[in-house]
Amino acid sequence: MNNQNIIKMGTDHVMNTYARLSFALVRGQGSYVWDADGNKYLDMVAGIAVNNIGHCHPKVVEAIREQAGVLLHCSNLYWIEPQVRLAKKITDNSFGSKVFFCNSGAEANEGAIKLARKKSSDKYGPGRHEIIAAVHSFHGRTMGALTATGQEKYHQGFEPLLPGFVHVPYNDLDALEKAVTDKTCAVLLEPLQGEGGVNPAVPEYMKGVRALCDKHDLLFLLDEVQTGLGRTGKLFGYEHYGIIPDVMTLAKGLGGGVPIGALVAGGEAAEVLKPGNHASTFGGNPLATAAAIAALDVIIDEKLPLQAEEKGRYIAKKVEALREKYPIIKGSRGMGLLVGIELAIEGKGIVGECLKNSLIINCVQNYVLRLVPPLNIAYDDIDKGLAIIEEAIAKA
């Protein structure tokens, strides 16, 4: 099938929930993808920070092939060896002591919300259930995660949303403290707001939130769906701030391209959920966890967080040089290889111009070009991508 065939069939039979580009991707390798007509693209979106180790990494492919011939799925009525091994690998490399597995970031955040409310209910009763989240945050599309998301454009048409969520400005500790009441049970934040415009938390804010949660006996929930697994220059985003959350959610880069999410908890929070409180039919199944073990091994063994840190600095330096040439570039921000290039004009046209030159990037909050390439992207490919971006900006 070619692009036209696939698009026609998709238009006829797939729900129209995405503003899709006018081609179908059929193959990927490393930092490159190919469409159904054979066109090759440099992918600096990487599945929206999913393909942290590039497309079709051979170690992940081999792990999937091997596991597929042994056991594809069994329910969580039984112990599952790859799941147990993955949980140990995550806890060995993080603050956590226990892990719950699901299939996506939204599901992981739903689990975090339930865990926070259950812990508070067990200790204080049902009236203490509110969760404070941030304006411009993004936590997922399921109803709990959607309500936690601090962007009204995603809420429209789905009201009434779930009760018990309060939104305050990001990086504003005073506003957060004023929002705490006797009904508050947790604070839910991202270490860096990806969909919200590539906005990193400042260290003083994160440390202040941790202290505030300790003062009021609140759980500190960190959404690391986009920032986790080496993306920011550390294995996990919280490591930049010298703080330990109570709960962390993971997905995206965890499976090397295979759908998997994880709810990671430490201390008392790790012991809250009991049999019957929460579950997932496919969560932590043998295939997904075998793939995730391989992906996490690659991230750790190949020191990809360090690569992300170094390459992120390299991109920031290059963008600063471009900013001096092109006034429509206001600057860059981010952490590691989660990079935002802020523009003085809307970025949609620049994204389209880059696509014409076989580069895939995207734009968030209308004015911020977001680059989230594979962490093992070659420097030559970074230079190639930035040259295409410069050409598009020069035209603009």
C-alpha positions in Angstrom: 0.0 0.0 0.0 1.1 3.6 -0.7 0.4 6.7 1.2 -2.8 7.5 -0.7 -4.2 3.9 -0.2 -3.5 4.0 3.5 -4.9 7.5 4.0 -8.1 6.6 2.1 -8.6 3.4 4.1 -7.9 5.3 7.4 -10.2 8.1 6.5 -13.0 5.6 5.9 -12.4 3.3 9.0 -10.4 5.1 11.7 -12.0 7.6 14.0 -10.9 11.2 13.2 -9.2 12.0 16.5 -5.9 13.2 15.2 -4.9 16.0 12.8 -2.6 13.6 10.9 0.1 14.5 8.4 -0.5 13.5 4.8 1.7 10.4 4.8 1.9 7.0 6.5 5.1 5.8 8.2 5.9 2.2 7.5 9.5 1.7 8.7 12.0 3.2 11.1 15.7 2.7 11.9 17.7 4.7 14.4 16.8 8.4 13.9 15.1 7.9 10.5 11.7 6.8 9.3 10.3 6.1 5.9 6.8 6.6 4.5 4.7 4.2 2.3 6.0 6.0 -0.8 9.6 5.4 0.2 10.4 8.9 1.3 13.0 9.2 4.1 12.7 11.6 7.1 15.0 12.6 9.9 12.8 12.1 13.0 13.3 14.7 15.8 10.0 14.0 17.4 10.8 10.3 18.0 7.2 9.2 18.6 6.8 12.2 21.0 9.7 11.2 23.2 8.9 7.4 23.0 11.8 6.3 20.8 14.5 7.3 23.3 16.9 4.7 21.9 15.9 5.2 18.3 13.6 3.2 16.1 13.8 -0.6 16.1 16.9 -0.8 18.4 18.3 -4.3 17.7 18.4 -5.3 21.4 14.7 -4.5 21.8 13.8 -6.2 18.6 15.6 -9.3 19.7 14.0 -9.3 23.1 10.5 -9.0 21.5 11.2 -11.8 19.1 12.5 -14.1 21.8 9.7 -13.4 24.2 7.0 -13.7 21.5 8.1 -17.3 21.0 7.9 -18.1 24.7 4.9 -16.4 26.2 2.9 -13.4 24.8 0.5 -12.8 27.6 -0.8 -14.1 30.8 -2.9 -12.3 33.4 -1.7 -10.8 36.7 -3.3 -13.7 38.5 0.2 -15.2 38.3 3.7 -13.9 38.8 5.4 -12.9 35.6 9.2 -13.2 35.4 10.0 -10.3 33.0 7.6 -8.1 35.0 9.4 -8.9 38.2 12.8 -8.4 36.6 11.7 -5.0 35.2 10.3 -3.8 38.5 13.6 -4.7 40.2 15.6 -2.8 37.5 13.4 0.3 38.0 13.6 0.3 41.8 17.3 -0.4 41.7 17.8 2.7 39.7 15.3 5.1 41.3 13.9 6.2 44.7 11.0 3.6 44.4 10.6 0.4 46.2 7.4 -0.9 44.4 6.0 -0.7 40.9 2.6 -1.1 39.3 2.5 -1.7 35.5 -0.1 -0.5 33.0 -0.1 0.4 29.3 0.3 4.2 29.0 1.2 7.4 30.7 -2.5 8.4 31.2 -3.1 5.1 33.0 -0.1 5.6 35.2 -1.3 9.0 36.2 -4.8 7.6 36.9 -3.1 5.1 39.2 -1.2 7.9 40.9 -4.4 9.8 41.5 -6.1 6.7 43.0 -3.1 5.9 45.2 -3.0 9.4 46.6 -6.7 9.4 47.4 -6.6 6.0 48.9 -3.7 6.8 51.2 -5.4 10.0 52.4 -8.8 8.2 52.8 -7.2 5.4 54.8 -5.6 7.9 57.2 -7.9 10.9 57.3 -11.2 9.7 55.8 -13.0 10.5 52.5 -13.1 14.3 52.8 -9.4 14.8 52.1 -9.3 14.1 48.4 -8.2 17.2 46.4 -5.1 17.2 44.2 -3.3 20.4 43.2 -1.9 20.5 39.7 -0.4 23.2 37.5 -1.7 25.5 34.8 -0.4 24.4 31.3 0.3 20.8 32.6 -0.6 17.8 30.6 -1.3 14.4 32.2 -3.3 12.4 29.7 -6.7 12.0 28.1 -8.6 9.7 30.4 -11.1 11.4 32.7 -8.9 11.7 35.8 -5.8 12.6 33.9 -7.7 15.0 31.7 -9.2 16.8 34.7 -5.7 17.0 36.2 -4.4 18.6 33.0 -4.3 22.3 33.3 -5.3 23.3 29.8 -8.9 24.2 29.2 -8.7 23.4 25.4 -8.6 19.7 26.3 -11.6 19.9 28.7 -14.0 21.4 26.2 -17.0 19.1 25.5 -16.2 16.6 28.2 -17.7 18.5 31.2 -18.5 17.8 33.9 -15.0 16.9 34.8 -14.1 15.0 38.0 -14.3 17.0 41.2 -11.3 17.4 43.4 -8.7 19.1 41.3 -7.2 22.6 41.7 -4.9 24.3 39.3 -2.2 26.9 40.2 0.5 28.7 38.1 3.6 26.6 37.5 6.8 27.6 39.3 4.8 29.8 41.8 5.3 28.3 45.2 3.2 31.0 47.0 0.2 30.2 44.8 0.6 26.5 45.5 0.8 27.1 49.3 -2.3 29.3 49.3 -4.2 26.5 47.4 -3.6 23.9 50.2 -6.6 23.3 52.3 -7.8 20.6 54.7 -9.2 18.8 51.7 -5.8 18.6 49.9 -4.2 15.1 49.7 -1.5 15.5 47.0 0.4 17.7 44.5 0.9 16.5 40.9 3.5 18.1 38.8 5.8 17.6 35.8 9.6 18.3 36.3 9.3 20.0 32.9 6.1 20.8 31.1 6.5 19.3 27.7 3.1 19.8 26.1 2.8 23.1 28.1 5.6 24.7 26.1 8.8 23.1 27.3 8.8 24.8 30.7 11.3 23.5 33.3 10.7 23.8 37.0 13.2 26.0 38.8 15.2 24.1 41.6 13.8 26.4 44.4 10.3 25.6 43.3 10.7 21.8 43.4 12.5 21.9 46.8 9.8 24.2 48.1 7.0 21.8 46.9 8.7 18.9 48.6 8.9 20.8 51.9 5.3 21.9 51.6 4.2 18.3 51.0 6.1 17.2 54.1 4.7 20.0 56.2 1.0 19.2 55.3 1.4 15.4 54.9 0.7 15.5 51.2 1.9 13.1 48.6 4.2 14.6 46.0 3.4 13.0 42.6 5.8 13.5 39.7 4.6 12.9 36.1 7.8 11.7 34.4 6.0 10.2 31.4 7.9 12.5 29.0 10.9 13.5 31.2 11.8 10.0 32.5 14.3 7.4 31.0 17.2 9.7 30.2 15.3 12.4 28.3 16.4 15.3 30.5 20.1 14.4 30.9 19.4 12.3 34.0 17.7 8.9 34.2 14.8 10.6 35.9 13.9 14.3 35.9 13.6 14.5 39.7 17.4 13.9 39.9 18.1 17.5 38.7 16.5 18.9 41.8 17.9 17.1 44.8 14.5 16.0 45.9 12.7 12.6 46.2 9.0 12.4 45.2 6.6 9.9 46.8 5.3 8.7 43.5 6.6 8.8 39.9 4.8 7.9 36.7 6.6 6.5 33.6 5.6 5.5 30.1 6.8 6.8 26.6 10.5 5.8 26.5 10.2 2.9 28.9 9.3 0.2 26.3 11.6 1.2 23.4 8.4 1.7 21.3 6.2 -0.9 22.9 3.2 0.4 25.0 3.9 0.3 28.7 3.4 2.5 31.7 4.6 2.3 35.3 3.5 3.7 38.6 6.6 3.9 40.9 6.2 4.5 44.6 8.5 4.7 47.6 8.1 4.7 51.4 4.6 4.5 52.8 3.1 5.2 49.3 4.5 1.9 48.0 2.3 -0.1 50.4 -1.1 1.7 49.9 -2.7 -0.3 47.1 -3.9 -3.7 48.0 -5.6 -6.6 46.1 -8.8 -5.3 44.6 -7.8 -1.6 44.7 -6.3 -1.3 41.2 -5.6 -3.6 38.2 -4.8 -3.7 34.5 -5.5 -6.7 32.3 -2.5 -6.1 30.0 -0.4 -4.2 32.5 3.1 -5.6 32.8 2.5 -8.5 30.4 5.5 -10.6 29.4 6.0 -9.1 25.9 5.9 -5.4 27.0 8.1 -6.0 30.1 10.7 -8.0 28.1 11.0 -5.1 25.6 11.2 -2.6 28.5 14.1 -4.5 30.2 16.0 -4.4 26.9 15.3 -0.7 26.4 16.3 0.2 30.0 19.5 -1.8 29.6 20.4 0.2 26.5 19.6 3.5 28.2 21.8 2.6 31.2 24.6 0.7 29.5 25.1 3.2 26.7 25.0 6.1 29.1 22.2 7.8 27.1 21.3 10.3 29.9 24.8 11.7 29.6 24.5 11.8 25.8 21.2 13.7 26.2 22.8 16.2 28.5 25.7 16.9 26.2 23.7 17.0 23.0 21.1 19.2 24.6 23.9 21.7 25.4 25.1 21.4 21.9 21.7 22.3 20.4 21.2 25.2 22.9 24.6 26.7 21.7 23.6 26.3 18.1 20.2 27.8 18.6 21.7 30.8 20.5 23.9 31.4 17.4 20.8 31.3 15.2 19.0 33.7 17.5 21.6 36.3 16.9 20.9 36.0 13.1 17.1 35.7 13.2 15.1 38.0 15.5 12.0 35.7 15.3 13.9 33.3 17.5 13.3 34.4 21.1 15.6 31.7 22.6 15.7 28.1 23.7 14.9 26.3 26.9 14.5 22.8 28.2 16.6 20.0 29.7 18.7 17.5 27.9 17.1 16.4 24.7 13.7 17.9 25.5 14.3 21.2 23.7 12.0 24.1 23.1 12.8 26.9 20.6 10.6 29.8 21.3 9.5 32.0 18.4 8.0 35.4 18.0 5.7 34.0 15.3 3.5 30.9 15.2 5.5 27.8 14.4 3.1 25.8 12.3 4.4 27.1 9.1 8.0 26.4 10.1 7.1 22.8 11.0 5.5 22.4 7.6 8.5 23.9 5.8 10.8 21.5 7.7 8.6 18.6 6.6 9.0 19.6 3.0 12.8 19.1 3.6 12.4 15.7 5.2 12.7 16.8 8.8 10.0 15.9 11.4 9.6 18.3 14.3 6.5 19.7 16.1 5.2 22.8 17.7 3.6 23.1 21.2 1.6 26.1 22.5 1.7 27.6 19.0 5.0 29.4 19.4 7.5 26.7 20.7 9.2 24.3 18.3 9.8 21.1 20.3 12.8 18.8 19.5 12.7 15.4 21.2 15.0 13.2 19.0 16.4 9.8 20.0 19.0 10.2 22.8 21.5 8.4 20.6 21.0 10.6 17.6 24.3 11.3 15.8 25.8 14.8 15.9 25.8 14.9 12.1 22.1 14.4 12.2 21.6 17.1 14.8 23.5 19.5 12.5 21.4 18.4 9.5 18.2 19.0 11.4 19.3 22.4 12.7 20.3 23.4 9.1 16.8 22.5 7.9 15.2 24.5 10.7 17.5 27.5 9.9 16.4 27.4 6.3 12.8 27.3 7.3 13.2 30.2 9.7 15.1 32.2 7.1 12.2 31.8 4.8 9.8 32.9 7.5 
